[in-house]
Amino acid sequence: MVKKISSKITGYQVKTAESLDVEAARIATEEEVAAQQKKAEVVRMHESVQRPDMLVGSTYKVKTPVTEHAMYITINDIILNEGTEHEARRPFEVFINSKNMDNFQWVVALTRLISAVFRKGGDTTFMVEELKAVFDPKGGYFKPGGIFMPSIVAEIGHAIERHMQMIGMIKTDNLDDNQIEFLAKKRAEIDAAQGKSEDSNAEHGGFPESASVCAKCSTKALVLMDGCMTCLSCGDSKCG
């Protein structure tokens, strides 16, 4: 290939195998530095992250027996490092809407505090357990399916937990097919021994009427099975 030289030649050097190796090492080093710089540019959630014009969110309907109107909990997420291998979806803000204005002040205060914690960044999953541990002095209630809810605040915590599980912030402890089949078989055996049908247990979430509340999943599904207290919902057993 012909190449025109427009300036005066002041020196020259013949490329050798050693010089080629040095050049290759230099290029590899530059690529490694560039990769490290790119990795260092990964955006983490912190309070200085600006809110974009549009956020992706989910709304959860919560109907409790202690309030006349349902609550609608909306959790909006911000997408960090979009389009890269470090893409992550993190909660950014929470809104709660309801026709019931009795609890308006503390609901607004709670949503602002939760949103502030979300924007602070770091591990925000601790809030789920804190909210779920709030008990109403008037007593809790059972949701459809036999799940015990100690308060409306705990209900909000459960909604946030479901959302964090959906976006991958909290891992779900799902039972495998063998465990589901085993628990279903045991549930049928207990129902047959007690002379109960599936329809008669429908109001209890399909679990025996005599079941107790499980300490792990708060579902009224804890029964004595094979000499050991076992939850027919999550599979938790006192015998391990």
RAFEN-V254740 format. One record per residue. N is the residue number from 1. RES is the residue in three letters. NEAR is the number of other C-alpha atoms within 8 Angstrom. D_FIRST is the distance of its C-alpha to the first C-alpha in Angstrom with 1 decimal. Layout:
N|RES|NEAR|D_FIRST ; N|RES|NEAR|D_FIRST
This chain:
1|MET|2|0.0 ; 2|VAL|3|3.8 ; 3|LYS|4|6.5 ; 4|LYS|4|10.0 ; 5|ILE|5|12.7 ; 6|SER|4|16.1 ; 7|SER|4|18.4 ; 8|LYS|5|19.9 ; 9|ILE|5|18.7 ; 10|THR|4|21.8 ; 11|GLY|4|20.7 ; 12|TYR|5|18.3 ; 13|GLN|4|18.7 ; 14|VAL|4|17.4 ; 15|LYS|6|17.4 ; 16|THR|6|20.1 ; 17|ALA|6|21.8 ; 18|GLU|6|24.4 ; 19|SER|8|22.1 ; 20|LEU|9|20.4 ; 21|ASP|8|24.0 ; 22|VAL|8|25.0 ; 23|GLU|8|22.2 ; 24|ALA|8|23.2 ; 25|ALA|8|26.8 ; 26|ARG|8|26.2 ; 27|ILE|8|24.6 ; 28|ALA|8|27.5 ; 29|THR|8|30.0 ; 30|GLU|8|28.7 ; 31|GLU|8|28.9 ; 32|GLU|8|32.4 ; 33|VAL|8|33.5 ; 34|ALA|8|32.3 ; 35|ALA|8|34.1 ; 36|GLN|8|37.2 ; 37|GLN|8|37.2 ; 38|LYS|8|36.9 ; 39|LYS|7|39.8 ; 40|ALA|6|41.8 ; 41|GLU|6|41.6 ; 42|VAL|8|43.7 ; 43|VAL|6|46.6 ; 44|ARG|6|50.1 ; 45|MET|11|53.3 ; 46|HIS|9|55.1 ; 47|GLU|7|57.4 ; 48|SER|4|54.7 ; 49|VAL|7|52.8 ; 50|GLN|4|53.3 ; 51|ARG|5|54.8 ; 52|PRO|6|52.5 ; 53|ASP|4|53.9 ; 54|MET|4|54.2 ; 55|LEU|8|55.2 ; 56|VAL|7|55.6 ; 57|GLY|8|59.2 ; 58|SER|8|61.9 ; 59|THR|8|65.6 ; 60|TYR|8|68.3 ; 61|LYS|8|71.8 ; 62|VAL|9|74.6 ; 63|LYS|8|78.2 ; 64|THR|9|80.9 ; 65|PRO|6|84.6 ; 66|VAL|5|85.5 ; 67|THR|8|84.0 ; 68|GLU|7|84.7 ; 69|HIS|8|81.2 ; 70|ALA|12|77.9 ; 71|MET|11|75.2 ; 72|TYR|11|71.6 ; 73|ILE|14|69.2 ; 74|THR|11|65.7 ; 75|ILE|14|63.0 ; 76|ASN|12|59.7 ; 77|ASP|12|56.5 ; 78|ILE|12|53.4 ; 79|ILE|9|50.1 ; 80|LEU|12|48.1 ; 81|ASN|11|44.3 ; 82|GLU|8|44.1 ; 83|GLY|5|41.1 ; 84|THR|6|40.3 ; 85|GLU|5|41.5 ; 86|HIS|8|44.1 ; 87|GLU|10|45.7 ; 88|ALA|8|49.5 ; 89|ARG|9|52.5 ; 90|ARG|10|55.2 ; 91|PRO|10|58.6 ; 92|PHE|11|58.8 ; 93|GLU|14|62.2 ; 94|VAL|12|65.4 ; 95|PHE|8|67.8 ; 96|ILE|11|71.2 ; 97|ASN|7|73.0 ; 98|SER|9|76.5 ; 99|LYS|7|79.6 ; 100|ASN|10|81.7 ; 101|MET|6|81.9 ; 102|ASP|4|84.2 ; 103|ASN|7|81.4 ; 104|PHE|8|79.2 ; 105|GLN|6|79.2 ; 106|TRP|7|78.3 ; 107|VAL|9|75.7 ; 108|VAL|9|73.9 ; 109|ALA|8|74.2 ; 110|LEU|8|72.9 ; 111|THR|12|69.9 ; 112|ARG|10|68.9 ; 113|LEU|8|69.2 ; 114|ILE|10|67.2 ; 115|SER|11|64.4 ; 116|ALA|9|64.4 ; 117|VAL|9|64.0 ; 118|PHE|11|61.1 ; 119|ARG|13|59.3 ; 120|LYS|9|59.9 ; 121|GLY|11|57.6 ; 122|GLY|6|57.9 ; 123|ASP|5|59.9 ; 124|THR|8|62.2 ; 125|THR|10|63.5 ; 126|PHE|7|66.6 ; 127|MET|8|68.1 ; 128|VAL|11|68.7 ; 129|GLU|9|71.2 ; 130|GLU|9|72.8 ; 131|LEU|11|73.4 ; 132|LYS|13|74.6 ; 133|ALA|8|77.1 ; 134|VAL|10|79.0 ; 135|PHE|9|82.4 ; 136|ASP|9|84.7 ; 137|PRO|4|88.2 ; 138|LYS|4|89.6 ; 139|GLY|8|88.0 ; 140|GLY|10|84.9 ; 141|TYR|10|84.6 ; 142|PHE|8|83.2 ; 143|LYS|9|80.3 ; 144|PRO|8|80.1 ; 145|GLY|9|79.1 ; 146|GLY|13|81.4 ; 147|ILE|11|79.0 ; 148|PHE|12|81.0 ; 149|MET|12|79.8 ; 150|PRO|13|81.6 ; 151|SER|12|80.8 ; 152|ILE|9|78.8 ; 153|VAL|9|76.6 ; 154|ALA|14|75.9 ; 155|GLU|11|75.0 ; 156|ILE|11|72.4 ; 157|GLY|14|71.1 ; 158|HIS|10|70.8 ; 159|ALA|10|68.9 ; 160|ILE|10|66.4 ; 161|GLU|11|66.2 ; 162|ARG|8|65.4 ; 163|HIS|10|62.6 ; 164|MET|11|61.1 ; 165|GLN|11|61.2 ; 166|MET|7|59.4 ; 167|ILE|9|56.5 ; 168|GLY|7|56.3 ; 169|MET|8|57.9 ; 170|ILE|9|60.9 ; 171|LYS|6|60.7 ; 172|THR|5|63.3 ; 173|ASP|4|65.5 ; 174|ASN|4|65.7 ; 175|LEU|8|67.8 ; 176|ASP|6|66.2 ; 177|ASP|6|67.6 ; 178|ASN|6|70.0 ; 179|GLN|9|71.5 ; 180|ILE|9|72.0 ; 181|GLU|8|73.6 ; 182|PHE|8|75.9 ; 183|LEU|11|77.1 ; 184|ALA|9|77.7 ; 185|LYS|8|79.8 ; 186|LYS|9|81.8 ; 187|ARG|11|82.4 ; 188|ALA|8|83.7 ; 189|GLU|8|86.0 ; 190|ILE|9|87.4 ; 191|ASP|12|88.0 ; 192|ALA|9|89.8 ; 193|ALA|7|91.9 ; 194|GLN|6|92.9 ; 195|GLY|6|93.5 ; 196|LYS|10|90.9 ; 197|SER|8|88.6 ; 198|GLU|8|85.2 ; 199|ASP|6|86.7 ; 200|SER|7|89.2 ; 201|ASN|13|86.4 ; 202|ALA|9|84.2 ; 203|GLU|9|85.4 ; 204|HIS|12|84.5 ; 205|GLY|9|80.9 ; 206|GLY|10|81.8 ; 207|PHE|13|83.1 ; 208|PRO|12|86.7 ; 209|GLU|6|89.1 ; 210|SER|5|90.3 ; 211|ALA|10|86.8 ; 212|SER|8|86.2 ; 213|VAL|10|83.4 ; 214|CYS|11|80.4 ; 215|ALA|6|79.5 ; 216|LYS|6|75.8 ; 217|CYS|8|75.1 ; 218|SER|10|78.4 ; 219|THR|13|79.1 ; 220|LYS|13|82.7 ; 221|ALA|14|81.7 ; 222|LEU|13|83.0 ; 223|VAL|11|85.4 ; 224|LEU|8|87.0 ; 225|MET|8|85.1 ; 226|ASP|4|85.8 ; 227|GLY|5|87.8 ; 228|CYS|9|85.0 ; 229|MET|11|84.2 ; 230|THR|12|81.0 ; 231|CYS|12|79.2 ; 232|LEU|13|78.7 ; 233|SER|8|76.0 ; 234|CYS|8|73.6 ; 235|GLY|10|74.8 ; 236|ASP|9|75.8 ; 237|SER|9|78.6 ; 238|LYS|7|80.9 ; 239|CYS|5|80.6 ; 240|GLY|4|76.8
